[in-house]
Amino acid sequence: MNDTTERLVDLCGRLREVVLPSLGQHAARDHSGIAVGGDVTFGIDELAETLLVDYMRDELPAWAFYSEDGGLQGASEPELILIVDPIDGTRPAAAGFEMACVSIAAVPPLPAPTMGDVVAGVVQEIKGGDLFVAEKGAGFSMKRSSGADIPFLPTERTDLESLFWTLGFRGRPAVVLASVLEELIDVSSVGGAAFDIGSATYSVTRILTGQLDAYVDIGPAIIEAHPWVEAEFRRVGRGNVLCNSPYDLAAVHVLCREAGVPIGDAAGRPLDDKPVLGSSAEYQLACIAAGNQELQDSLIEVVQRGIRHLRDLRTP
């Protein structure tokens, strides 16, 4: 583990410490503002954001950072830029569930860094403390809070009927999303399971552990194919499009790449050229990840079929 990665691990731990006492507390669910991307900032988010700002000012003043709630901050000519989601899974965290993580990725201070430029990524579960670390070109590790290795067990399953998978529902119009994913939801409903876990990082790291087979979150692809649905996304998102931003996926993207686990957009294209600093609609990402390439290909086929067949729900 190099010095940069050690810094990311330390920051993850500090953010986890400040959030842990608030898990499941009613005050964690208080609304304290609106994040730069348009999502609600909860009380528990504010705690984490305050710690992040203080840590970067005191410990890493020569670095910049982009966070979910504050946007780009820190040094104006940074040595490195961090992409931080202090709590990925705010709603599960506020409810006291385990499906919440700290997610941090690092990119060089390029004029327009992309997902492919990420040099390190760290994800730590807030409740349990399990730690997932990747360095570009140097592999990855998965450790329990005790220090024991977590087995790397991506699924070998390829049939959709037994699929255990997760999707993102927050801020997505229910009828539109369910219409696109109808085939996948129905085929896996009895022999498998569909979950809304509420955290991209928790979902994707479960693919590495083998607890889940796939992650499907494809809002931007639906909007691109059917521009009329953007109004529906904005209706549900209180005027904003609330799909995955780069800070949701930057760390798990490098984890998957180092682990050899397929991850890409809804058409199977790599995410490497996607800008990593931003959170508004034009920066948001469709994402499909799976435990093996054959399963990934099947998911892409089903999702593309669902997108093609989506009818204009504004008409009778």
Steps between C-alpha positions, in 0.01 A plus 500: 500500500657830394493829694203637304291192568594506869370858516172390343468215748565738790240748377247219455557394857461853634174552310371166623578593861305823487196340334475178704333650811222650288399181316130442553447818703193710420713814472693335216186531287460877544530697177776761519522622142548403136821351358667642189345222291151573630452215748387564856778551755405315817624576849733201488647632171578832664703329774710317243546804276623711793759239593610472136553875462693521829716196417594627155583845636712369788653180358507540121502873423686449171226273363156583361184297541160463339221392735133422455383788716768764441627460145864584419695648792853519637827604334469705182808332346479160667752219509211252486122507487277275710148403396317440825157370590516525881186286529397299197170367627385791714148366533607152617747668739230725642286190553786317672542235230836361391469601131701821524864566415763770485631521144818684398689502170809694395588655163797706381433877459433481128296768319207258456562172689293195410399175664790332323744742665413385853820370660354363824165421655398412854157393626427431865176374647387739770325253727724195468832659405587264211752665269540477122814653345625523141804664341505541123729238351586354842197287587244510778434371849191426711537488879274451799526753781698229682759502221397161363466464124155506347473224237469622141201305370340658192214286377538241227123501446380614161125431508273794571233293678724451804647850489558684828533860393446857611372815335479868590154644567568826687402794280396276211141504373354168609281418201768594245773299674278198563384506138858487370608233750173304491647193330796481737286557809247238395744230392696519827203556730455142625826314438716802580452841661505870418610744771505877538797531735543875475880505454693449178825422681343246734323339204807469279727377778241225565574376148864457603399306812247290307200609707349661190533406135442839339428871534276679248450879513420642160307829538721712270472240222120517518510880479740489205276259307171668595552871575139541613576304819733772629194694612391196702844469661490869590148466639612228738833673570339831601629671189825303474614183326626275779684207345849376584769768496872427459557516876264202536704281266859626479639276775306184410585551134872463567424212739315313226766572241775369726290197597415417139126537567296642208370855545377741234205702380160370393630417152812325624739786428782574747461788744867599471443817296222637722588824685551443870449852641133595490157396620240671282301307241763520226755325724275218619570140403304193405669193641474123476742278692493122528702209632601370156497614139234257375258625764595861422422443132159349584413794724595750232280317249198501734550862601538618140184312407315668786625844397398444138154382596420782742187666371414864554311480827363850448250368244206261555 
